[in-house]
């Protein structure tokens, strides 16, 4: 029996695309992929369906330490 998670990981492996696995929700496994210009979050659920979020960007340098300070301050407000 195949499962969507293993099918996805095999496809990423075959394409030599690095990924990380995480578990942030009880009902799914998160596969995080970072490629040039995009970050992809793929939630794979027990029933085999996928939910994919893709974040596109230019990868321009936006700041230094002050930007990290600002991001942390906004996240903790």
C-alpha positions in Angstrom: 0.0 0.0 0.0 1.4 3.4 -1.0 0.8 6.6 0.9 0.9 10.1 -0.5 3.7 11.0 2.0 6.0 8.3 0.8 5.2 9.0 -2.9 6.0 12.7 -2.4 9.3 12.0 -0.6 10.3 9.6 -3.3 9.6 12.2 -6.0 11.6 14.8 -4.1 14.5 12.4 -3.6 14.5 11.5 -7.3 14.6 15.2 -8.2 17.4 15.7 -5.6 15.3 18.4 -3.8 16.2 18.8 -0.1 13.3 18.8 2.3 12.7 18.8 6.0 9.9 17.0 7.8 8.0 18.5 10.7 4.9 17.9 12.8 3.1 21.0 13.9 -0.5 19.7 13.6 -1.8 16.4 15.0 -3.5 15.5 11.7 -0.6 16.1 9.3 3.1 15.8 8.5 4.7 19.0 7.1 7.2 18.7 4.3 9.2 22.0 4.0 11.0 22.7 0.7 13.2 25.7 0.0 14.1 26.5 -3.6 15.6 29.6 -5.2 12.9 32.2 -5.0 10.3 30.1 -3.1 9.5 28.3 0.1 7.0 25.6 -0.1 5.0 24.0 2.8 3.2 20.7 2.0 0.9 19.3 4.6 0.3 15.6 4.0 -2.8 14.2 5.8 -3.5 10.7 7.0 -6.1 10.3 4.3 -3.5 11.1 1.7 -4.7 14.6 0.6 -2.2 17.4 0.3 -2.5 21.1 1.2 0.3 23.2 -0.3 1.3 26.8 0.4 4.0 28.5 -1.7 5.7 31.7 -0.7 7.5 33.5 -3.6 10.2 36.2 -3.1 13.1 37.9 -4.7 15.7 36.8 -2.1 16.9 40.4 -1.9 18.7 41.4 1.3 16.2 43.5 3.2 18.3 44.4 6.3 20.6 43.3 9.1 20.3 42.8 12.8 17.7 45.6 13.1 15.4 43.6 10.8 15.7 40.5 13.0 15.0 42.7 16.1 11.9 44.1 14.3 10.6 40.6 13.3 11.0 39.3 16.8 9.4 42.4 18.4 6.4 42.1 16.0 6.0 38.4 16.7 6.0 38.9 20.5 3.5 41.8 20.6 
